[in-house]
């Protein structure tokens, strides 16, 4: 979980776009149960899958940093050319939870609550369940009308096949042993508190125990190094900054007012209006 958390906090500590048309409690009059229905869906999933918090954080991050927070990552394409089909998004998961929450909200308030808002609300609730900060997010987003595989801007890490000289030698040896089994193994990016929302990721990379080289760079870079050191030393400051960063992230490139649409099905544009991928 901490890798996504770190990226969100560091990026949103530097940049953030907001829309004055978003507001906390946007659905109070049009769909008063919207937020509670989303929260219930997340709570039910969390009971059987605590990793859903990290999954939703990643989905939210990937969605917002392509076309903005417009639920474009949810669109399913039979031809495989939608945003979710891009290589960096192939392992994004949690789509079924968004479908479950959307179904509940549609039953209570048809064509009222956007899928973009459901992603944002579900992520907020999942963060709280994992021990993270509880925070309010403004709502009122609209769903996007396009989803294109060619617009993904996230980069992939490509290793050299050799241990990173900045990695702790003991960790490097352990990873070589695990990854040499030939059984498609996996390891946690956070090696201590993988299912807890905390600041331990920052302490680990200060100790040269970042699994990915791009994570380790956060501690070495002059721009982000002081942020890493500060969060490692002060968990309360990290929690406070995380909540502020999540609110900023959720406002990135949003559609409001008459723009976009309110999808009936989060995986498909509404008939006769949405753009096709």
C-alpha positions in Angstrom: 0.0 0.0 0.0 2.8 2.5 0.9 4.1 2.8 -2.7 0.8 4.2 -3.9 0.5 6.3 -0.8 4.0 7.8 -1.2 3.4 8.6 -4.8 0.1 10.4 -4.0 1.5 12.4 -1.1 4.7 13.4 -2.8 3.0 14.4 -6.1 0.1 16.2 -4.5 2.3 18.0 -2.1 3.7 19.7 -5.2 0.7 20.0 -7.5 -3.1 20.0 -7.3 -6.1 21.2 -9.3 -9.4 22.0 -7.8 -12.9 22.8 -9.0 -15.1 25.2 -7.2 -18.2 23.3 -8.3 -17.3 20.3 -6.2 -18.5 20.4 -2.6 -18.8 18.2 0.4 -22.3 16.7 0.7 -23.1 17.3 -3.0 -25.7 14.5 -2.9 -27.3 15.4 0.4 -30.6 16.4 -1.3 -30.5 14.3 -4.5 -29.3 11.0 -3.0 -28.9 11.3 0.7 -27.8 7.6 1.1 -25.1 7.7 -1.6 -22.1 7.9 0.7 -23.4 5.4 3.2 -24.2 2.9 0.4 -20.7 3.1 -1.0 -19.3 2.8 2.5 -21.3 -0.3 3.2 -20.1 -2.0 0.0 -16.4 -1.2 0.9 -16.9 -2.5 4.5 -18.3 -5.8 3.3 -15.4 -6.3 0.9 -12.8 -5.3 3.5 -14.1 -8.0 5.9 -12.8 -10.7 3.4 -10.0 -8.8 1.6 -8.0 -6.3 3.5 -5.8 -5.6 0.5 -8.8 -3.9 -1.2 -7.6 -0.6 0.4 -4.4 -0.7 -1.6 -6.2 -1.8 -4.7 -8.6 1.2 -4.6 -5.8 3.6 -3.8 -4.1 2.4 -7.0 -7.2 2.6 -9.1 -7.9 6.1 -7.9 -4.4 7.2 -8.6 -4.3 5.6 -12.1 -7.6 7.1 -13.1 -6.9 10.6 -12.0 -3.5 10.9 -13.6 -4.6 10.1 -17.2 -7.6 12.2 -18.2 -8.4 13.4 -14.7 -10.7 11.8 -12.1 -13.5 10.9 -14.6 -13.8 7.1 -14.1 -12.3 6.5 -17.6 -10.3 3.6 -16.2 -13.5 1.7 -15.6 -14.6 1.4 -19.2 -14.5 -2.1 -20.7 -13.6 -2.5 -24.3 -14.1 -5.7 -26.2 -11.3 -4.8 -28.6 -8.8 -4.1 -25.8 -8.1 -0.5 -26.5 -9.5 1.2 -23.4 -7.5 2.9 -20.7 -7.7 -0.1 -18.4 -6.0 -2.2 -21.1 -2.8 -0.2 -21.0 0.1 -2.2 -19.6 0.5 -0.2 -16.3 -3.2 -0.7 -15.7 -3.3 -4.5 -16.4 -3.0 -5.4 -12.7 -5.4 -2.7 -11.4 -8.2 -4.4 -9.5 -11.3 -3.7 -7.5 -13.6 -3.1 -10.5 -16.2 -5.5 -9.1 -16.4 -3.6 -5.9 -17.2 -0.4 -7.8 -19.8 -2.3 -9.8 -21.4 -3.5 -6.5 -21.5 0.0 -5.0 -22.8 1.5 -8.3 -25.6 -1.1 -8.4 -26.7 -0.2 -4.8 -26.6 3.5 -5.5 -28.5 3.1 -8.8 -31.3 1.2 -7.0 -31.7 4.1 -4.6 -31.1 7.0 -6.9 -31.1 6.2 -10.6 -28.7 8.2 -12.9 -27.7 10.5 -10.1 -24.3 9.5 -8.6 -21.3 9.3 -10.9 -18.9 6.4 -11.1 -16.0 9.0 -10.6 -17.5 10.0 -7.3 -18.0 6.3 -6.3 -14.2 5.6 -6.9 -13.3 8.7 -4.8 -15.7 7.8 -1.9 -14.8 4.1 -1.9 -11.1 5.0 -1.7 -11.6 7.3 1.2 -13.6 4.7 3.1 -11.1 2.0 2.4 -8.2 4.2 3.6 -10.1 4.7 6.9 -10.7 1.0 7.3 -7.0 0.3 6.9 -6.2 2.6 9.8 -5.6 5.7 7.8 -7.1 9.2 8.4 -10.8 9.9 8.1 -11.4 12.9 5.8 -14.2 14.5 3.8 -14.0 14.7 0.0 -16.1 17.0 -2.1 -18.3 15.4 -4.7 -20.1 16.4 -7.8 -17.8 14.8 -10.5 -19.2 13.7 -13.8 -18.1 10.6 -15.7 -15.9 11.0 -18.8 -16.9 10.2 -22.4 -13.6 8.8 -23.6 -11.2 6.0 -22.6 -8.1 5.4 -24.7 -5.2 3.0 -24.2 -2.8 5.4 -25.9 -3.3 8.2 -23.3 -1.8 6.3 -20.3 1.1 8.5 -18.9 2.4 6.2 -16.2 5.9 4.8 -16.7 7.0 1.2 -16.1 10.1 0.2 -14.1 12.6 -1.8 -16.2 15.4 -3.3 -14.2 18.9 -4.1 -15.4 18.8 -7.7 -14.2 21.4 -6.9 -11.5 20.9 -5.9 -7.9 20.5 -2.1 -7.4 23.6 -0.9 -5.6 21.5 1.4 -3.5 19.5 -1.6 -2.1 20.3 -3.2 1.2 22.4 -6.3 0.3 20.5 -8.6 2.6 17.2 -7.6 1.0 18.7 -8.0 -2.5 19.9 -11.5 -1.6 16.5 -12.5 -0.3 14.7 -11.2 -3.3 17.0 -13.1 -5.6 16.2 -16.2 -3.8 12.4 -15.6 -3.9 12.4 -14.5 -7.5 14.5 -17.4 -8.7 12.0 -20.0 -7.8 10.4 -19.9 -11.3 6.9 -20.1 -9.8 5.8 -16.5 -10.6 6.3 -15.3 -7.0 5.3 -12.0 -5.5 6.5 -9.9 -2.6 5.1 -7.0 -0.7 6.4 -3.6 -1.6 5.9 -2.8 2.1 7.8 -5.5 4.0 6.5 -4.7 7.5 3.0 -3.4 7.6 1.5 -4.3 4.2 -2.1 -4.1 5.3 -1.8 -1.0 7.6 -2.1 2.6 6.6 1.0 4.1 8.2 4.3 5.8 7.5 6.6 2.8 7.6 7.4 2.9 3.8 9.4 6.0 4.4 11.5 4.5 7.1 12.2 1.5 4.9 13.5 3.5 2.0 15.7 5.5 4.4 17.2 2.1 5.3 17.7 1.3 1.6 15.0 -1.3 1.7 12.8 0.0 -1.2 11.7 -2.9 -3.4 11.7 -0.8 -6.6 14.5 1.5 -7.6 12.0 4.3 -8.3 10.8 4.1 -4.7 14.4 4.3 -3.5 14.9 7.5 -5.5 12.4 9.3 -3.3 14.9 9.2 -0.5 17.9 10.2 -2.6 16.3 13.0 -4.6 16.9 16.5 -3.3 13.3 17.6 -4.0 11.7 14.6 -2.2 14.3 13.5 0.3 13.3 16.1 3.0 9.7 15.0 2.6 10.6 11.4 3.0 12.7 12.2 6.1 9.9 14.3 7.6 7.2 11.6 7.1 9.5 8.9 8.5 10.0 10.8 11.7 6.4 12.1 12.2 3.6 9.7 11.5 1.0 12.3 12.5 2.3 14.7 9.9 2.2 12.0 7.3 -1.5 11.2 8.1 -2.4 14.9 7.9 -0.6 15.4 4.6 -2.0 12.2 3.2 -5.6 13.4 3.8 -4.9 16.8 2.2 -3.2 15.1 -0.7 -6.1 12.7 -1.3 -8.5 15.7 -1.4 -6.3 17.5 -4.0 -5.9 14.3 -6.0 -9.7 13.8 -6.2 -10.1 17.2 -7.8 -7.7 16.6 -10.7 -9.3 17.3 -14.1 -12.8 16.7 -12.9 -16.0 17.1 -15.0 -18.8 19.0 -13.4 -22.1 20.7 -14.2 -23.4 19.6 -17.7 -20.1 18.1 -18.8 -19.7 14.4 -19.3 -22.5 12.1 -18.0 -23.7 10.0 -15.1 -23.2 6.4 -16.3 -25.9 3.8 -15.6 -23.2 1.1 -15.9 -19.6 2.1 -14.8 -18.1 -0.2 -17.4 -19.9 1.4 -20.4 -20.8 4.8 -21.7 -24.5 5.5 -21.8 -26.2 4.5 -25.1 -26.2 6.9 -28.0 -24.2 9.6 -26.2 -20.9 8.3 -25.1 -17.8 8.2 -27.3 -16.8 4.7 -28.3 -13.3 3.2 -27.7 
